[in-house]
Every structure is written in C-alpha cells, then in structure tokens.
Amino acid sequence: MRIMISCGEPSGDLYAGALAAEILAREPSADVFGFGGRRLAEAGARLVGDFQGLSVTGLTEAIRVLPRSFAMLRRLTAAARERRPDVFVAVDFPDFNFRLMAKLHALGIPVVYYISPQLWAWRAGRMRTMKRLVTRVLVIFPFEEELYRRAGVPVEFVGHPLVDLVRVGQPRAALLRERGLDPAAPTVALLPGSRPNELRRIVPAMAASLPLIRARVPRVQFLVAAAPNLRDELFSPLVETLGAGRPVILRERTDDVLAASDVVLTASGTATVQAALHERPMVVVYRLSPVTYRLGKPFVRVDTYAMVNLVAGTRIVPELIQEDFTAERVADETVRFLTDGDLHARTRDELRRVRQKLGESGASGRAAAAVLAVARTHNLQP
C-alpha cells in the first residue's frame, strides 16, 4: 500500500507526522512518502520534498516563493506518477495542496483532505473544488462538519490531534527555577509565530509591549516559545527590549512554556488552540503586509479570526489584528488578565468548554483509519 502526504508548515508537519505514525502502526509495510518536514520524516515517511523556505503568509510573500513552489509541485507530481499512491492526503496548506490534488486527481488517485482549509472564513468558492476533487474531508473542528455536509462533500469529524499531542515535559516550578525565574511571579508566554515573515511583522510590536507591561506589573517575567528552524536574530527585539530580566527563549518546548505561564501573548493560528488546551487566557495578535490585508479583507466572511473564538462561538479572548495590534493595546489586554482574578478565572472556564468541543483523544488514529479505508478501496479496484 502506497500513501502520499503533503504538508507545508510546522503545524501541518506535526499533524502529518502523527498521522503517518498511526498509519504505519496499522499497516507497517505501507510506503508513506511525500512533502513535509522533520516530524513527517521521523514518523517513518520518505520525504520527496521539504517545505523549508516555502512556508509564508500573505500575497506579496507568496509571490516571492512561486518559482520554488512550482518546481516542488512538478517534483511531487512526477513522484506520484511514478509511485501511483493508493491515496493522497493533503494536510492544510491549501494554496499549494489545491494545485497538487488537482494534478493527482487527474491521475486517478483518490484525495483525502485532512485539516481542511477554512472555507467558511474566506474563499468559499473553493468548496466546489473540494466537492469535485476530494473523496473525503477529515475536519478537526466540530462546526465544520455540517458546513461540508450541506455542500454535499463527504466529511468526517475526527477531533483535534493536539488533544493527544499536548504534553508537558517539565512542571512550571522546575522549569522556571532552572531558567533563573521565580515560580511565584506572574509569567507571560510569548508565541510570535512559526514563519520568518510572521516574526518580522509581529515581534517588533510584541517587544515594544513588554516594558509597558512591566511598568504596571513590576514582577512579571516572560518566556518565549520558539518554533524550530527559526534564526536567533528573528527574536532579538524581544531579547533586547528589557535588558535585565529579558525574556527567556525555549526552542521546541511550547507545551512546557504554556504550562508555566499565567497569560499567553500569541500570534493567531494553531498556537491559540494549543493555549486553549492548557486553559491559558490569551491575547491574540496578527499583522499581514498592508497590501495583503487590503486585498484580502473584502473576502473575509467572519468577524473574528482566532480559532479559539470561532470554536467558542463568541469572542472569549481579545484579538488585536493589523492596526489594532499596537504595543499599548497589547499591554492593556495582558495586564487585565494579570491583575483581574475574576476575568482570568472566567476565561479559563470558557477555554475549558472550548477544549471539550475539540473531541475525544485519538484524532490521529481516527484520521489514519479513514485514510486507510480510502486506500484499501482504491487498492482493490481492478
């Protein structure tokens, strides 16, 4: 049995790696190959291409990597033509994966879309493409299932894989003492994103907020969760802002950082779900290039961006997007959570309800079973 997987960013690589591990646990002789990163490779998949350098956000940024994207598209299409997989699994990364799945569908390869694109938020016209090309969609948020079902797209809610993947390796007190910090002091986790272009737009304003927070909460301390493969200089504004008592950076230990925090200051994205699973009140920020934001805003069909608010069905944590993302606003919202015990407790209660909506444990296993069912059906065809 041959299974091809494509993911194009760190969060997708995390999910794809967990999926591949579950597939190989059920079918040890399966040939799993495709496009991804370290997590997918470590799970036992053979990488035809690595997404390093191709993961960006925004229109202007995407244009710059188009030549490499098209070269990778040709390489993966050639690999599929040669290996003839029994199923192709697209994991998020829609701008790339929509092109790839169209080419593979034309080769007669069934497509499973896992971590489906946010068609309910914008570019709803892509639903027609999903209906035409995809054999099954595996969604990770409960409200998505009905949207796809109404559109006539075969769909299954498998739950969120982070429910299983969230693991704390070191308790708060031990981690903070080890890093020279005070376990009794208020602690803010900083999660500025996973792509270099995200950090270039987000880190400066985030860094400028830190002295403002400390001026109002003098004992506050900061931990930075750094995504893998990001250069140190991308974080330098955070380190240089405070001088003494500057933030401590930990790489690839996001769960430990979140577990050790009282409040989280995070870029919008998967990190908001991860913070919700730790039940940590958060301030969500994001900034795109002005051109990308102006061009995209008319097509956005939701009035809230953070996934945790979308799952909750109401705005339970503040969102500071584009021009609202200022150092002063960030400081105000962060200090509110640090100083208002009732607000902090109410928000944790709301986040606990969000966690319950994300499904039971075993999401990656359920996704693997669905992928294998499609592959076996194709494998049996003459």
CORKAQUI-V555722 format. One record per pair of residues at least 12 apart in sequence whose ideal C-beta (glycine too) atoms are under 6 Angstrom apart, sorted by the first residue. I is the first residue (numbers start at 1). J is the second residue. Records with the same first field share a line. If there is no record, write none. Layout:
# CORKAQUI-V555722
I=J + J
This chain:
# CORKAQUI-V555722
1=27 + 30 + 86 + 375
2=31 + 83 + 85 + 86
3=30 + 32 + 85 + 87
4=33 + 34 + 80 + 85 + 88
5=34 + 89
6=34 + 35 + 90 + 97 + 100
7=36 + 91 + 93
8=51 + 55 + 93 + 96
9=55
10=194 + 227
11=270
12=91 + 92 + 93
13=36 + 37 + 39 + 40
14=39
15=91 + 115 + 161
16=36 + 40 + 91
17=39 + 40 + 43
18=161 + 364
19=364 + 367 + 368
20=32 + 40 + 43 + 45
21=43
22=364 + 365 + 368
23=368
24=44
32=45
33=45 + 46 + 48
34=48
35=49 + 76
37=51
48=76 + 79
49=72 + 75
54=68 + 69
55=195
56=195 + 197
58=288 + 289 + 292
59=292
60=289 + 291 + 292
61=197
73=99 + 100
76=100
77=103
80=104
85=109
86=375 + 378 + 379
87=110 + 112 + 371 + 374 + 375
88=104 + 109 + 111
89=112 + 114 + 371
90=113
91=114 + 115
92=115
94=117
101=133
105=133
110=135 + 374 + 378
111=133 + 134 + 135
112=136 + 371 + 374
113=134 + 137
114=138 + 367
116=137 + 139
120=147
121=301 + 302
122=299 + 300 + 301
127=151
130=153
131=152 + 153
135=374
136=154 + 374
137=153 + 155
138=156 + 158 + 367 + 370
139=157
140=160
141=311
142=157 + 357
145=157
156=370
158=363 + 366 + 367
159=359 + 363
160=358 + 359 + 363
161=363 + 364
162=273 + 274 + 277
163=358 + 361
164=361
166=255 + 277
167=255
168=255 + 256 + 259
169=256
170=256
172=259 + 260
175=256 + 260
176=260
179=248
181=221
185=219 + 221
186=217 + 220 + 262 + 338
187=221 + 260 + 261 + 262
188=222 + 263 + 265
189=223 + 257 + 258 + 261 + 264
190=222 + 224 + 265
191=225 + 266 + 271
192=206 + 267
193=267
194=227
199=234
201=287
202=267 + 287
203=237
204=237
205=325 + 327
207=237 + 238 + 241
208=327
209=327 + 330 + 331
210=241 + 242
212=327 + 331
213=331 + 334
216=335
217=338
222=247
223=248 + 257
224=238 + 247 + 249
225=254 + 257
226=249 + 251
228=252
235=249
258=275 + 278 + 280
259=278
261=280
263=281 + 334 + 337 + 338
264=280 + 282
265=283 + 334
266=282 + 284
267=286
268=284 + 286 + 305 + 306
272=284 + 306 + 307 + 308
273=307
276=308 + 351 + 354
277=355
279=348 + 351 + 352
281=337 + 344 + 347
282=317
283=318 + 333 + 334
284=306 + 317 + 319
285=320 + 325
286=321
287=322 + 325
293=322
305=319 + 321
306=319
308=354
311=354 + 357
312=354
316=350
318=333
